[in-house]
Amino acid sequence: YRNVATANPILNKKEYEVTFVLPNGNKVKGKGKKGDTLLDVVVNNNLDFDGYGACEGTLTCSTCHVILKKADYDRLSDQPSEEENDMLDLAYGLSETSRLGCQIELSEELDGLEVIVPAGVNDARS
């Protein structure tokens, strides 16, 4: 006997769309599920951003740096951790609404999110 409410796999199948605005102005869309990070979206959708996510989400580089619109930044459920801020300090083109893509998890509130991918990458590991 399984409770239908908890056994329904469709509940976890909803995908959320993210648009990445590249330095040349082109927009690339990717989809992910609740709890996926923006880095997961880039990897799972085979989006080819040069050098993006070099440390694979271990918070040891700043290559997944993205810039959000103020309204979207304010919608995020969490603030950057001390570790994330340390890496952001090394990011190329840091702004008031910068975050690391490996730290932003998709949710219903972020469906349709648009983020800017900066023109350059500083890899904090080198």
C-alpha positions in Angstrom: 0.0 0.0 0.0 1.4 3.3 -1.1 0.0 6.7 -0.4 -0.8 8.2 -3.8 0.1 11.8 -2.6 3.7 10.9 -1.8 4.2 8.2 -4.6 3.2 10.4 -7.5 6.4 10.9 -9.5 4.8 13.7 -11.6 5.1 16.1 -8.7 8.9 16.2 -9.1 8.9 16.3 -12.9 8.1 20.0 -13.3 10.9 21.8 -15.1 11.9 25.4 -14.7 13.4 27.5 -17.5 16.5 29.7 -17.1 17.7 32.1 -19.8 21.4 32.9 -19.9 22.3 36.2 -21.6 25.8 35.8 -23.1 28.3 38.7 -23.5 27.4 39.0 -27.2 23.8 39.5 -26.3 22.7 36.0 -27.4 20.2 34.3 -25.2 20.5 30.6 -24.4 17.7 28.7 -22.6 18.1 25.7 -20.3 15.7 23.8 -18.1 16.1 22.1 -14.7 14.2 20.6 -11.9 13.5 21.9 -8.4 16.8 21.9 -6.4 19.0 21.9 -9.5 21.6 24.7 -9.5 22.3 27.0 -12.4 25.5 25.0 -12.9 23.5 21.8 -13.1 21.3 23.5 -15.8 24.4 24.4 -17.8 25.9 20.9 -17.5 22.6 18.9 -18.0 21.6 21.0 -21.1 25.1 20.8 -22.6 25.3 24.6 -22.8 28.9 25.5 -23.8 30.1 28.5 -21.8 33.8 28.7 -22.0 35.4 27.8 -18.6 32.0 27.8 -16.8 31.9 25.8 -13.6 35.5 24.7 -13.6 35.5 23.4 -10.0 32.2 21.5 -10.6 30.3 23.3 -7.8 32.8 22.8 -5.0 33.0 26.6 -4.2 36.7 26.8 -5.1 36.5 29.0 -8.2 34.3 31.8 -9.5 33.8 30.6 -13.1 30.0 30.1 -12.7 29.6 33.8 -11.7 26.3 35.2 -13.0 24.7 38.6 -12.6 21.0 38.9 -11.8 18.5 41.7 -12.2 17.8 43.4 -8.9 14.2 42.1 -8.7 15.4 38.5 -9.4 18.2 38.9 -6.8 15.7 39.9 -4.2 13.6 36.8 -5.0 16.4 34.4 -4.0 15.5 32.5 -0.9 19.0 32.8 0.5 21.9 35.2 0.8 25.4 34.3 -0.3 27.4 32.3 2.3 30.8 33.6 3.6 32.5 31.0 1.3 30.5 32.2 -1.7 31.3 35.8 -1.0 35.0 34.9 -0.7 34.8 33.5 -4.3 32.7 36.3 -5.6 35.4 38.8 -4.5 37.6 37.1 -7.1 35.0 37.1 -9.9 35.3 39.0 -13.1 32.9 41.9 -13.4 31.5 41.7 -9.9 28.3 43.6 -9.3 25.8 44.2 -6.4 23.6 41.4 -7.8 26.3 38.8 -8.5 26.0 35.2 -7.4 27.7 31.9 -8.2 25.5 29.7 -10.4 26.5 26.6 -8.3 24.7 28.2 -5.3 21.4 29.2 -6.9 18.8 26.4 -6.7 15.8 26.4 -9.0 12.4 26.7 -7.5 8.9 27.6 -8.7 9.6 31.2 -7.7 12.6 31.3 -10.0 10.9 29.8 -13.1 11.8 32.0 -16.1 14.9 33.5 -14.4 17.2 35.4 -16.7 20.9 35.8 -15.7 23.8 37.6 -17.4 27.0 35.6 -18.0 29.9 38.1 -17.6 32.3 38.6 -20.5 35.3 37.1 -18.7 36.2 34.5 -16.2 38.7 34.6 -13.3 39.5 31.1 -12.1 40.3 31.5 -8.4 42.2 28.2 -8.5 45.0 29.5 -10.8 
